[in-house]
């Protein structure tokens, strides 16, 4: 029966098509019914019970994920163990960060199961059959994959049944047969595969997903896939670049780095480290290097200069949607209902790849419960890892998340700038007080790698006052640890920012310049330290006044610098004036007053006036032990200074025990490699030598010299002193 074509508003109403008498309508209906029956009727055996349908031999449907496969021996063994079983369905869910190689691992395992004979029990002669791969990123995709399986089992059903019926028939077949493997790849929602898995009664199901939560409801055995080891990552890169896909090239690359061979792989180790050994990133880079004939080192340079371009650039012939930037964009799209998740990821991107204390996020204005929920969502999709009190983010996820891209709604430049400022504010809020005090050192050490990462990744031009404060305090901590060269870098950056934003006369600018001068002095670079001290003191007296505590400190510091170059005629009057003013302004027991008194004693000793130096040393040590405690670094310094004065007067019986006590305390409090510890070790060795105890003096000088050369450098003043002392005894 024919009918008029539909008008522009759609099909005609049913009653318009079925005009005529009742008998005519009946004949039309019967004819249409007969046509459908004639077109769909199959031989009876085609619709036999699924229990009677045998899978064709070697029925395998796998993608080409197995062409370049390296390492993963432990992971394959774990997967084999997880899927071992029989009689009931066994489900293993492999989850991990996008690009970590879940699909490649699944395909490699599946191919091995399809081609290798079983070795256990009565099934020793059988292979898994079928081995069927379904891209399961949505409910309709799962249904389509099952329908394709039904057709592969019975090709005659291809045009006979609708999609839904085919999928139902495949599900029924899986429920009554054993010895098959079904791979559900890239599952986005557990709900998309739950109906299938709740009905399946036998066989093996391997699921891959970025989602790490929810699988327990399906009694799945969950395996988390991590990045490659460094050797395997180098091997993967080398195979793709050289197109030698079968041979392990990691040793060749390692040897080439020594011999200068394989110039095409120059910088391979550095590149895989920068990419965090993430397989997809390595494949993306390797394919690009093979196409362009560039070296890994050149790629690293381009990655640094144009990160947004390189993270999203695929080689010709590669899947343009399978770049690290795009797959993570899809993951964040899934989290659009939790906008705080993307904000947190951008903030965490400015920190180091080391574990980040969760307490660092306590400074956020968002509700604590919302923050924890957002972290949980990120962890569920493997964008971060939560381990007790810390959060870890893969270094490449961080690199992409802090790289602006106008085409990515999750990486707008304004959002990334906001995240950088938020990361700075959180670190500043978390800073312990008194960076030079041992009680704060553990907290500082937990934050240092993240401050370093922020300093490395944030351009100096973006620094604000809070950034300068963070970096200046970090310089103070590093200086207290003897890491003077790094401290100078932080002080330079902080003082420059303060001056640009606040002006040259601002107290914070002046204080930072003083800290920088002190670091130069600690490094032995008095040619830089003294002029900077003099200029800063003059500005401080002009701006703050002669009796301001900062002015007193700067005056004391300049006197110390004069003393360091042997200019006692200028050092002593400055020290005496600073001590008198400090006692009047701050009080006799103030830590600064005790420091100034100790420094004046040093000046008297340098001038050869031990009669005035020793009583000051003794009084300062007693006061510091009472006020600060026996293990405070300043107390240990007083103990060492008094021992030095006793040594200078020839009272070795009083000097050596004090030297030994000072060294033991510094090793315990500051650590074996701290510059003050090395000084104590040198002093004690000299005292042993003066007492004629060469059996203890020479070995101690030898180990101290080696440590000084390693830590301070061959040209440092302490290194030269230790070397001269050792030469004098040889």
C-alpha positions in Angstrom: 0.0 0.0 0.0 1.3 3.4 -0.9 0.5 6.7 0.8 1.1 10.4 0.1 4.5 11.7 1.3 4.5 13.4 4.7 4.1 17.1 4.9 6.7 19.4 6.4 5.3 18.9 10.0 6.0 15.1 10.0 4.2 11.8 9.2 0.5 11.8 8.5 -1.8 10.6 11.3 -2.4 6.8 11.3 -6.0 7.2 10.4 -5.1 9.1 7.2 -3.0 6.2 6.0 -5.6 3.5 6.8 -8.5 4.8 4.7 -11.0 2.4 3.1 -13.4 -0.2 4.4 -12.7 -2.5 7.3 -12.1 -5.4 4.9 -9.7 -3.4 2.9 -7.8 -2.4 6.0 -7.7 -6.0 7.1 -6.2 -7.2 3.8 -3.5 -4.4 4.1 -2.6 -5.5 7.6 -2.4 -9.2 6.7 -0.2 -8.4 3.7 2.2 -6.3 5.8 2.3 -9.1 8.5 3.1 -11.7 5.9 5.9 -9.6 4.4 7.5 -9.2 7.9 7.2 -12.9 8.6 8.7 -13.8 5.2 11.6 -11.4 5.7 12.5 -12.6 9.2 11.7 -16.3 9.3 15.0 -18.2 9.6 15.8 -21.9 9.6 14.8 -23.4 12.9 18.4 -24.2 13.8 19.3 -20.5 13.6 17.1 -19.7 16.6 18.0 -22.8 18.5 18.8 -22.4 22.3 22.0 -20.6 22.9 23.2 -23.6 24.9 23.4 -25.4 21.6 25.4 -22.7 19.8 29.2 -23.4 19.7 31.6 -20.6 19.2 33.5 -20.9 15.9 37.2 -21.9 16.4 39.6 -19.1 17.2 36.9 -16.4 17.4 39.1 -13.4 18.3 38.3 -9.7 18.1 41.1 -7.5 19.4 42.5 -4.1 18.5 46.1 -3.6 17.5 47.3 -2.5 21.0 49.9 -5.2 21.2 52.3 -4.1 18.5 54.7 -2.3 20.8 54.6 -3.7 24.2 57.4 -3.5 26.9 57.7 -4.7 30.4 54.6 -5.3 32.6 55.7 -8.8 33.6 54.5 -8.3 37.2 51.2 -6.7 36.0 50.5 -9.6 33.6 51.1 -12.1 36.3 48.8 -10.2 38.7 46.1 -10.1 36.0 46.5 -13.8 35.3 46.1 -14.6 39.0 43.1 -12.3 39.3 41.3 -14.0 36.4 42.1 -17.5 37.4 39.0 -19.5 38.2 36.3 -21.5 36.6 32.6 -22.3 36.9 31.6 -18.8 37.9 32.4 -15.5 36.2 35.6 -13.8 37.3 35.8 -10.1 36.8 39.1 -8.1 37.0 39.0 -4.3 36.8 42.2 -2.6 35.7 42.1 1.1 36.5 44.6 3.9 36.3 45.4 7.3 34.9 44.4 8.0 31.3 47.3 7.1 29.1 48.9 4.7 31.5 48.5 1.7 29.2 45.4 -0.1 30.5 44.1 -1.0 27.1 47.5 -2.1 25.8 47.9 -4.4 28.8 44.4 -5.8 28.4 45.0 -6.4 24.7 48.3 -8.1 25.3 46.8 -10.4 28.0 43.8 -11.2 25.8 46.0 -12.1 22.8 48.1 -14.4 25.0 45.0 -16.1 26.3 43.6 -16.5 22.7 46.8 -18.1 21.4 48.3 -20.0 24.3 47.0 -23.4 25.5 45.9 -23.7 29.1 48.1 -25.8 31.2 45.9 -26.7 34.2 43.8 -29.8 34.7 41.3 -31.1 32.2 41.3 -27.9 30.1 45.0 -28.2 29.2 44.2 -28.6 25.5 41.7 -25.6 25.2 42.2 -22.0 24.5 39.9 -19.2 25.6 37.3 -18.9 22.9 35.9 -16.5 22.0 38.1 -13.6 23.1 36.0 -10.6 22.4 36.8 -6.9 22.8 34.1 -4.3 23.4 34.7 -0.5 23.6 32.5 0.1 26.5 32.5 3.9 27.0 28.7 4.1 27.0 25.6 1.9 27.4 24.8 1.9 23.7 28.5 1.0 22.9 28.2 -2.1 25.2 25.0 -3.1 23.5 26.5 -2.7 20.0 29.6 -4.8 21.0 27.4 -7.6 22.4 25.3 -7.5 19.2 28.5 -7.9 17.1 29.4 -10.9 19.3 26.0 -12.5 18.6 26.6 -12.1 14.9 30.1 -13.5 15.1 28.7 -16.6 16.8 25.9 -16.9 14.3 26.5 -14.8 11.1 23.0 -15.7 9.8 21.5 -13.5 12.5 23.2 -10.3 11.1 20.0 -8.9 9.4 17.4 -11.0 11.1 17.2 -9.5 14.6 17.2 -6.0 15.9 20.2 -4.7 17.8 18.5 -5.2 21.2 17.7 -8.8 20.5 21.2 -9.6 19.2 22.7 -8.1 22.4 20.3 -10.1 24.5 21.2 -13.3 22.7 24.9 -12.7 23.2 24.3 -12.1 26.9 22.4 -15.3 27.1 25.2 -17.2 25.3 27.8 -15.8 27.8 25.6 -16.9 30.7 25.6 -20.6 29.7 29.1 -21.1 28.3 32.6 -21.2 29.9 36.1 -20.7 28.5 35.6 -17.2 27.0 37.2 -13.8 27.7 35.3 -10.6 27.4 37.2 -7.3 27.5 35.2 -4.2 28.3 37.5 -1.4 27.5 37.4 2.2 28.7 34.3 1.9 30.9 33.2 5.3 32.0 30.3 4.5 34.3 30.0 1.2 36.2 26.2 1.4 35.5 26.9 0.9 31.8 28.2 -2.7 32.4 26.4 -3.7 35.6 23.4 -5.2 33.8 25.7 -7.5 31.8 27.9 -8.5 34.7 25.0 -9.2 37.0 23.7 -11.7 34.5 26.9 -13.3 33.3 27.5 -16.6 35.2 30.7 -18.1 33.7 33.9 -17.0 31.9 36.3 -14.2 32.4 35.6 -10.4 32.1 38.5 -7.9 32.0 37.5 -4.3 32.5 39.7 -1.3 31.9 38.7 2.1 33.2 40.0 5.4 34.5 37.5 5.0 37.3 38.9 3.4 40.3 35.8 3.2 42.5 32.5 1.2 42.4 33.9 -2.1 41.3 33.5 -3.8 44.6 29.7 -3.8 44.0 30.4 -6.3 41.2 32.8 -8.5 43.2 35.5 -7.5 40.8 39.2 -8.0 41.6 40.7 -4.5 41.3 44.2 -3.8 40.0 45.7 -0.4 39.7 48.1 0.2 36.8 51.0 2.5 37.4 53.5 4.1 34.9 56.4 2.2 33.4 59.7 1.8 35.1 62.4 4.1 33.7 64.2 1.3 31.8 61.0 0.1 30.2 60.0 3.7 29.3 63.4 4.2 27.6 62.9 0.9 25.7 59.5 1.9 24.5 60.7 5.3 23.3 63.7 3.7 21.5 61.6 1.1 19.8 59.1 3.7 18.4 61.8 6.1 17.3 64.0 3.5 15.6 61.0 1.3 14.5 62.8 -1.7 15.9 59.7 -3.0 17.7 60.9 -6.4 18.8 64.2 -5.9 20.6 64.9 -4.4 24.0 66.9 -1.3 23.3 67.1 0.1 26.8 70.6 -1.2 27.3 71.7 0.2 23.9 70.4 3.6 24.9 72.2 3.5 28.3 75.5 2.5 26.6 75.0 5.1 23.8 74.7 7.8 26.4 78.3 6.9 27.5 79.8 6.2 24.0 78.0 8.9 22.1 76.4 6.4 19.7 72.7 6.4 18.7 72.6 10.2 18.2 68.9 9.9 17.3 68.2 9.0 21.0 70.3 11.7 22.6 68.4 12.8 25.7 66.1 9.8 25.8 66.5 9.2 29.6 65.9 12.9 30.4 62.8 12.9 28.1 61.1 9.8 29.7 61.8 11.3 33.1 60.2 14.6 32.1 57.2 12.6 30.7 56.9 10.7 34.0 57.3 7.4 32.2 53.7 7.6 31.1 53.2 5.2 28.1 50.9 7.3 26.0 53.1 10.4 26.4 56.1 8.4 25.4 54.3 6.9 22.4 53.1 10.4 21.4 56.7 11.8 21.6 58.3 8.7 20.0 56.0 8.8 17.0 56.6 12.6 16.6 60.4 12.1 16.8 60.3 9.3 14.2 58.3 11.5 11.9 60.4 14.6 12.3 63.8 12.9 12.8 64.4 15.1 15.8 66.2 13.9 18.9 64.6 13.6 22.4 66.8 16.5 23.6 65.3 18.8 20.9 61.9 17.6 21.8 62.5 18.5 25.4 63.5 22.0 24.4 60.3 22.3 22.3 58.3 20.9 25.3 59.7 23.7 27.5 59.2 26.4 24.9 55.8 25.4 23.6 54.2 23.1 26.1 50.5 23.6 25.1 51.4 22.8 21.5 53.5 19.7 22.3 51.1 18.2 24.8 48.4 18.2 22.1 50.5 17.4 19.0 50.2 13.9 17.4 52.3 12.5 14.6 50.7 12.1 11.2 48.7 8.8 11.1 48.2 8.8 14.8 44.9 9.2 16.5 44.6 13.0 17.0 42.1 12.4 19.9 44.6 10.2 21.8 47.0 12.9 23.0 47.6 13.3 26.7 46.0 16.8 26.7 42.8 15.5 25.1 42.2 12.4 27.1 42.6 14.3 30.4 40.3 16.9 29.1 37.6 14.2 28.6 38.2 13.1 32.2 37.7 16.6 33.6 34.5 16.9 31.4 33.2 13.9 33.4 33.8 15.9 36.6 32.0 19.1 35.4 29.4 18.6 38.1 32.2 19.1 40.7 33.9 22.3 39.5 36.0 22.4 42.6 37.8 19.3 41.3 39.3 21.1 38.3 40.2 24.1 40.6 42.0 21.8 43.0 43.9 20.0 40.2 45.1 23.3 38.7 46.3 24.4 42.2 48.0 21.1 42.9 49.7 21.3 39.5 52.0 24.0 40.9 53.5 21.7 43.5 56.0 19.0 43.3 55.4 15.4 42.2 56.3 14.3 45.7 53.4 13.6 48.2 51.6 16.8 49.1 50.4 17.1 52.7 46.6 17.3 52.7 46.8 19.8 55.6 48.2 22.2 53.0 44.6 22.5 51.6 43.2 23.6 55.0 43.8 27.2 54.0 41.2 26.9 51.2 38.0 29.0 51.6 35.9 26.1 50.4 34.0 23.9 52.9 36.2 21.1 54.1 33.6 18.5 53.1 33.5 19.9 49.6 37.3 19.8 49.3 37.4 16.2 50.5 34.6 15.3 48.0 36.5 17.0 45.1 39.7 15.1 46.0 37.7 11.9 46.1 36.3 12.5 42.7 39.8 13.2 41.2 41.1 10.1 42.9 38.2 8.0 41.6 39.3 8.9 38.0 43.0 8.4 38.9 43.9 12.0 38.3 45.4 12.1 41.7 46.4 9.4 44.3 45.3 9.8 47.9 47.5 8.0 50.4 46.5 8.6 54.0 47.5 12.2 54.8 49.0 13.0 51.4 48.0 13.6 47.8 50.2 12.8 44.8 49.7 14.1 41.3 51.6 12.6 38.3 54.2 15.2 37.1 52.8 15.2 33.5 49.2 15.8 34.7 50.6 18.7 36.6 52.5 20.0 33.6 49.4 19.9 31.4 47.1 21.3 34.1 49.3 24.4 34.5 49.8 25.0 30.8 47.2 27.5 29.3 45.3 26.4 26.2 42.5 28.6 24.8 40.9 25.6 23.3 40.6 23.7 26.6 37.9 25.0 29.0 39.8 23.5 31.9 43.0 25.3 31.1 42.0 29.0 30.6 44.9 31.3 31.3 42.9 33.3 33.9 42.0 30.1 35.8 45.6 28.9 35.8 46.8 32.3 37.1 44.3 32.1 39.9 45.5 28.6 40.7 49.1 29.7 40.9 48.2 32.5 43.3 46.1 30.1 45.3 49.0 27.6 45.5 51.3 30.4 46.7 48.8 31.5 49.3 48.3 28.0 50.7 52.1 27.5 51.1 52.5 30.9 52.7 49.7 30.2 55.2 51.3 26.8 56.0 54.8 28.2 56.6 56.1 27.5 60.2 57.3 30.5 62.2 61.0 31.0 62.8 62.4 29.2 59.7 65.9 28.9 61.4 64.6 27.1 64.5 64.9 23.3 64.6 61.4 22.8 65.9 60.1 24.0 62.5 62.5 22.0 60.3 60.3 18.9 59.8 57.4 21.1 58.6 59.7 23.0 56.3 61.2 19.8 54.9 57.6 18.6 54.1 56.9 21.8 52.1 60.3 22.5 50.5 59.9 20.3 47.4 56.6 22.0 46.6 58.1 25.5 47.2 60.9 24.5 44.8 58.4 23.3 42.2 56.5 26.6 42.4 59.7 28.6 42.0 60.7 26.5 39.0 57.4 26.6 37.2 56.1 30.1 38.0 57.8 32.9 35.9 59.4 35.6 38.1 57.3 38.2 36.3 54.2 36.7 37.9 55.5 37.0 41.5 53.5 39.0 44.0 54.2 40.2 47.5 53.1 36.8 49.0 55.4 35.0 46.6 58.3 37.2 47.7 57.5 36.5 51.4 57.4 32.7 50.7 60.7 32.8 48.8 62.4 35.0 51.4 61.4 32.7 54.3 62.5 29.7 52.2 65.9 31.4 51.8 66.2 31.8 55.6 65.4 28.1 56.1 67.9 27.0 53.4 70.6 29.3 54.9 70.0 27.6 58.3 70.5 24.3 56.6 73.8 25.3 55.0 72.3 25.3 51.5 73.7 28.8 50.9 73.8 28.8 47.1 70.1 27.9 46.9 69.3 30.5 49.7 70.9 33.2 47.6 68.7 32.4 44.6 65.6 32.7 46.7 66.7 36.0 48.4 67.6 37.5 45.0 64.1 36.7 43.7 62.3 37.9 46.8 64.3 41.2 47.1 63.7 41.9 43.4 60.0 41.4 43.7 59.7 43.5 46.9 61.6 46.3 45.3 59.5 46.2 42.1 56.2 46.1 43.9 56.8 47.9 47.3 59.8 50.1 46.4 63.4 50.3 47.6 62.7 51.9 51.0 60.0 49.5 52.1 60.9 47.6 55.3 60.3 44.2 53.7 62.7 45.2 50.8 65.4 46.3 53.3 65.0 43.1 55.4 65.3 41.0 52.2 68.4 42.9 51.1 69.9 42.2 54.6 69.1 38.5 54.3 70.7 38.4 50.9 73.9 40.1 52.2 74.0 37.6 55.1 73.8 34.7 52.6 76.6 36.2 50.5 78.7 36.4 53.7 77.8 32.8 54.6 79.1 31.8 51.1 82.3 33.6 51.7 81.5 36.2 49.1 82.3 39.3 51.1 82.9 41.4 48.0 79.2 41.3 47.5 78.1 41.1 51.1 79.9 44.3 52.6 78.7 46.9 50.0 75.2 45.5 50.3 75.3 45.6 54.1 76.6 49.2 54.0 73.9 50.4 51.6 71.1 48.6 53.4 72.2 50.0 56.8 72.3 53.5 55.5 68.8 53.2 54.0 67.5 51.6 57.2 68.9 54.4 59.4 67.3 56.9 57.1 63.9 55.2 56.8 63.4 53.4 60.2 65.7 55.4 62.5 68.9 54.5 64.4 67.2 52.6 67.3 64.8 50.4 65.2 65.4 46.7 65.9 66.0 46.1 62.2 68.6 48.9 62.1 70.4 47.3 65.1 70.4 44.0 63.4 71.8 45.4 60.2 74.5 47.3 62.2 75.5 44.0 63.9 75.6 42.2 60.6 77.8 44.8 59.0 80.2 44.5 61.9 80.4 40.8 61.4 81.2 41.3 57.8 84.0 43.7 58.7 85.3 41.1 61.1 85.2 38.4 58.4 87.8 40.4 56.4 89.9 41.1 59.5 88.9 44.8 59.9 88.6 44.7 63.7 89.1 48.5 63.9 85.7 49.0 62.2 84.1 45.8 63.6 84.5 46.4 67.3 83.0 49.9 67.7 80.0 48.8 65.6 79.5 45.7 67.7 79.8 47.6 71.0 77.3 50.2 69.8 74.9 47.5 68.5 75.1 45.6 71.8 74.5 48.6 74.0 71.5 49.8 71.9 70.0 46.3 71.7 70.2 45.8 75.5 68.5 49.1 76.0 65.8 48.6 73.4 65.1 44.8 73.6 66.4 43.8 77.0 69.4 41.7 78.3 67.8 38.3 77.6 66.5 39.0 74.2 67.9 36.5 71.6 69.2 39.4 69.5 71.1 40.8 72.6 72.6 37.4 73.2 73.7 37.2 69.6 75.2 40.7 69.7 77.1 39.8 72.9 78.5 36.6 71.3 79.6 38.6 68.2 81.4 41.2 70.3 83.3 38.4 72.1 84.3 37.1 68.6 85.6 40.5 67.7 87.6 40.8 70.9 89.1 37.4 70.2 90.0 38.3 66.7 91.7 41.4 68.1 93.7 39.1 70.5 91.9 40.4 73.6 90.9 37.0 75.1 90.7 38.6 78.6 87.5 40.4 77.5 86.4 37.7 75.0 86.2 34.6 77.4 84.0 36.2 80.1 81.6 37.3 77.4 81.6 33.8 75.8 80.9 32.2 79.2 78.1 34.6 80.1 76.5 34.2 76.7 76.6 30.4 76.8 75.1 30.3 80.3 72.3 32.7 79.2 71.5 30.8 76.0 71.3 27.5 77.8 68.8 29.1 80.2 66.8 31.0 77.6 67.0 28.9 74.5 67.9 25.4 75.7 71.0 23.2 75.3 70.2 22.0 71.8 69.3 25.3 70.2 71.7 26.1 67.2 72.7 29.4 68.9 73.6 27.6 72.1 75.7 25.0 70.2 77.4 27.9 68.5 78.2 29.5 71.8 79.6 26.2 73.0 81.9 26.0 70.0 83.0 29.6 70.3 83.9 29.2 74.0 85.9 26.1 73.1 87.7 28.0 70.4 88.7 30.7 73.0 90.0 28.0 75.4 91.9 26.4 72.6 93.5 29.8 71.7 94.7 30.1 75.3 96.1 26.6 75.3 93.5 25.2 77.8 93.0 22.0 75.7 91.6 20.1 78.7 88.6 22.5 78.7 88.5 23.1 74.9 88.3 19.4 73.8 85.2 18.4 75.8 83.4 21.5 74.7 84.3 20.9 71.0 83.1 17.2 71.4 79.8 18.3 73.0 79.3 21.0 70.3 80.0 18.5 67.5 77.7 15.9 68.9 74.9 18.4 69.3 75.3 19.8 65.8 75.3 16.3 64.2 72.1 15.5 66.2 70.3 18.8 65.5 71.7 20.1 62.2 72.9 16.9 60.5 76.3 15.6 59.4 76.5 17.7 56.3 75.6 21.1 57.7 78.3 23.8 57.4 78.3 24.4 61.1 78.8 20.7 61.8 81.8 20.7 59.4 83.2 23.6 61.3 82.9 21.8 64.6 84.5 18.7 63.1 87.4 20.8 61.8 87.8 22.5 65.2 87.8 19.2 67.1 90.4 17.7 64.7 92.6 20.7 65.2 92.3 20.4 69.0 93.2 16.7 68.8 96.2 17.6 66.7 97.3 20.3 69.1 97.1 17.7 72.0 99.3 15.3 70.0 96.5 12.8 69.3 97.2 12.4 65.6 95.4 9.0 65.6 92.1 10.9 66.0 93.1 14.1 64.4 94.2 12.9 60.9 91.2 10.6 60.1 88.8 13.3 61.3 90.5 15.9 59.1 90.5 13.5 56.1 86.7 12.8 56.4 86.0 16.5 57.0 88.0 17.5 53.9 86.1 15.1 51.7 82.8 16.4 53.1 83.8 20.0 52.6 84.8 19.4 49.0 81.6 17.6 48.3 79.3 20.1 50.0 81.0 23.5 50.0 83.4 23.1 47.0 87.2 23.0 46.7 87.5 26.8 46.9 85.5 27.5 50.0 87.3 29.1 52.9 86.5 26.2 55.3 87.7 23.7 52.8 91.0 25.5 52.4 91.4 25.7 56.2 90.9 22.0 56.6 93.2 21.2 53.7 96.0 23.4 55.2 95.5 21.8 58.7 95.8 18.3 57.2 98.9 19.3 55.2 100.5 20.6 58.3 100.1 17.2 60.1 101.2 15.0 57.2 
